[in-house]
Amino acid sequence: MFPVVFRKPFPFRRLCKSASSEDTIFALSSGQGRCGVAVVRVSGPASVDALRSMAGLTRRLPAPRTALLRRLLHPHSKELLDRGLVLWFPGPHSFTGEDSVEFHIHGGPAVINGILQALGSLPRLRPAEAGEFTRRAFHAGKLDLTEVEGMGDLIHAETEAQRRQALRQMAGDLGQLYNDWSLQLKQSLAHVEAFIDFSEGDLIEDGVLYEVDVAVSQLRVEVEKHLSDERKGERLRSGVQVVIAGSTNVGKSSLFNILCQRPAAIVSPVAGTTRDVVETPLDIGGFPVLLSDTAGLRDTCDCVEREGVHRARQTVEQADLTLVVIDTAQLPQDLLMVPGLLSRYLKMVLPNRKDEQCLLVLNKRDLLPKSHIAVIQRVLQQNPGLPPLSILSLSQSVLHTENYLLISLKTKLTTLLFLFKVRRPTGEWALKKSWM
Amino acid sequence: MSLARRLLVRQHFLSDCFVRAASNAARLKYDVVVVGGGHAGTEAAAAAARTGAETLLITQKIQTIGALSCNPSLGGVGKGQLVREVDALDGLMGRAGDRAGIHFSILNRSKGPAVWGPRAQIDRGCYREFIQSELLNMPRLTVIEGSVEDLLLSAADPEQPGKHKVTGVRMANGGGEILSGSIILTTGTFLSGSLFMGQTTSPGGRMGDPPSCAGLSHCLREVLGLKVGRLRTGTPPRLVKDTVDFSLTELHLPDSKPVPFSFVNKHTQCKPEEQLPCHLTYTTPGVDKVVRESLNVNSHIHQDTRGPRYCPSIESRVLRFPGRQHQVWLEPEGLTSDLVYPQGLSMTMPPELQLRLLREIPALRRVEIRMAGYGVQYDFVCPTQLFPWLQMKNVQGLFLAGQINGTTGYEEAAAQGLWAGVNAGRIALSLPPMSLSRTESYIGVLIDDLVGRGVTEPYRMFTSRAEFRTALRPDNADLRLTPRGFEEVGCVSWQRYQEAVRVSRGLGEALSALQSITLSSFQWREKLGHFSISETKSTLISGKEVLQYKDVSFDLLASAFPDILSPYLEFSERLKIEAVYQPHCEKQRQEMERMRKEESLALPQDIDYFSLPVSLSDEVREILDRARPSTLGAATRLPGITPAAIIHLLRFVTKVGVTTGEAAYMQVRGPKPDCWRGASVHERDREKATVVQS
């Protein structure tokens, strides 16, 4: 016989710890778009866990409401995400009245996305719904009504931006993919509901539940793969980062403006006109793209331009795809030397080059005799190690669908956003067709 | 305060209990008048009387009070939950079912207890008798025969929302006027009802009964300006039992231990061995052929009006799923009845074709029809014009319940009737109205779906409509509703309340006793013999956790720990269910609370959304104006409402909602995931219909 142990009933929370407490939410609280500093807010009981694991504060927490500079690490991979300020607001002395944490980080999209994804990977944390922080604050009696009013307008603007982004993404193949998923989920839901709503005698087809189980597992794998696979999911949501880079005065900003179809960047014959990174969201063939123009790469004494070059290099590092622009004037007299030059140039622009990450653009074609172009193309064909080269003159329209640059750009985008359920016929024609 | 009132009511009850309401003793003024004696009307009248209001029920024929107009059965998946909830609020339906049931079975037994569907075949006559004797012997309730011609209206009370106000009813045929400030219309299919059989059409709501007066319909539509729509339904022919060859059918036996509907009944009236079986047979290709031949002489089927999706006529089934075999259930109509009800064969073709169709089924080769099947088309009042307490937003004192709100089914009607009755009674007694939350009951889900979304086809209850179904189970309806029904609502008797309190206490004690027993997994195996507990689990496991295992019953645990657990053996099955669902419910509780918090913020009904001085888009203003949500939560649920709009609305909630004092019981539902929004529900309904073969 074993002694029966009588104990005080232990708190039920232990049985289902993860579910019994209120959700903890997080969101980017500063505005969308590029900015110097971004603020990511976390609110709810698990805020403190987020603070500990992201800022590596295992022993003790910072003093409440006091900024502390920390290295922010991914909780699982321990990869360095950013260096930034963390602030700890124990409830009720916080915006929402709950335990809250703020991360003040650098404003680049990559950094912000990195932090948000890291937070999302923590248990009990989920992204906030639009207006959720405000509503929590309101319920805690933390907001006066004029603040609510202002907040409403801000949320409206943000959700509008998100809606427009969503609309952009819903066009084309991605939209088709999402619709397929949505349909599969609805079907599964309907089947499960039919299963519980109709009794045994009601002729529900055998194995409905099993089929749903299989379908949902498959879908889950598909979505996970889609989200995790080389940041494809993130690219889908925030756009593929495409960067235009190269030496000064090769026509980067002109290319940028033509792709944007508006004069977004200042163009001048003076070398070193672009000093900061200019960024714009674009839709290329139904794919969301975040296109950046950067300062021309050169050694310079001008401290502002030097910072610009530094930023350009950083942007190139984070880019999914780089358009490396080169000027025909830079080509050697001996055309047989072109591949060597291009390799060196690529090495300069992209020190850690991966071939699939870039496209070469040879600008100012009009300054080159026609015969030379044919020679260059022939020479390059014999050197398959180089990325595809588009030769163009920016005085002519790049946006013509037959243009080689645009075609290679779209091909790259398709690869970057690789859809594993390819339903359409493959091949050049089909690709072209689907873009038009 | 409610306790004091309750005691007063009790005294009243004792002194009154021998007074039988005479059918012709019409006083001139009542607190509540109920028009219609179907399932909604009877529950409404009984509930209003239970809350303490002097109530009058007006019906065309006392003889048809409590009639089951269509199928001779009660309950089912989703509907069974409603019956349990009506019973938990002291309604009549559950007890009537226990008295008149002749074949009890729990549907969905192979699935989780949250979606079990208590169901019974009912003896029609017995059911009617029970309901009639309950009503005719109920204190404060008078029943008269008659037909209502018109509503009496007066200028609206400017303090309350609404443009009109009812003050009574005018009886047809010079029957005079009856005054009342609370009127419940439960006219079922009789509002502009027309009957269809073959190519003939006649006015009426049920075969054999006179049509109701056109005046009422005119008043609702033209005078009060209510938005109405049209729906249809139908009923199968009734067959002579002796002419059916049951040897060619599949036999379906009832449960050997019938489980009563009512929480106050330990047994059903019918003894287990006296129960009657049901029989199952199938349609043949010949049936398809007759349906197709009948199409040109079948005017009902050609109407565009929406019919019940989940109870379709044989014509719709054949047209939708051609070439399939469809189920036909042959159900008994009563212990001594010589009739059989062929469920699944609702039809509207001419009688001679009905006979031909039936005889295409082998078991019915020599069948005779007692009464032919027919179709009904009727008006319903768009239920989005109702408050969550089933009063018209536009008309002070006017309540609607049952099929008039676009629902189908006895149980749905009874649930609405009960809640309308409660609120009509409360208003008559100058008490504030109350609503039930989606988080606490299927009745709350039903009403919230109706008033929030409206209907496009006859609304039928399903377990999938209740997002908190693991908490809203048929087994715990008494715990959810009976205490509140007594303490706050005032529609539950003292005895029933006492029983619910006793059960609740017993379950609570038993669960803590289970929790207090903790052993290692090894010790548990030694105690209970073999069961599939994981070897590696190192922590101590409580009795409550062990009870969650599939092959562990409470009886088994009680035999291992008789000293501690044997006092609770009467709750054996309920404890098992509680233990299994508690972790799920715990998960949902947070969500439910969050919703309730948001839902407790009431939006004023007279708010002019077009002149609201905040930045709302015209589109949002239009949506809000059309839907007139009662709470912020209800507004959140409207398709097309942006998060920003909700934030803007918050400010009005604080200003007005709290001062009206209605916030506390205007708890409606909360946000659901996006995939549930708007039209997607209908999409899923469509999907569902394709899964279910017929």
Interface residues (C-beta under 8 A of the other chain):
Chain A: F2 V4 V5 F6 R7 K8 P9 F10 F12 L15 C16 A19 S20 S21 E22 D23 E129 A130 G131 T134 R135 F138 H139 L145 V148 E149 M151 G152 D153 I155 H156 T159 S182 L185 K186 Q187 L189 A190 H191 E193 A194 F195 I196 D197 F198 S199 E200 G201 D202 L203 I204 E205 V208
Chain B: G76 V77 G78 L107 N108 R109 S110 K111 G112 V115 G117 H252 L280 Q327 W329 F462 T463 S464 S512 Q515 S516 I517 T518 L519 Q523 E526 K527 L540 S542 E545 F561 Q582 P583 E586 K587 R589 Q590 R594 K597 E598 V614 S615 T642 P643 A644 A645 I646 I647 H648 L650 R651 T654 C675 S680 E683 R684 E687 K688 V691 V692 Q693 S694
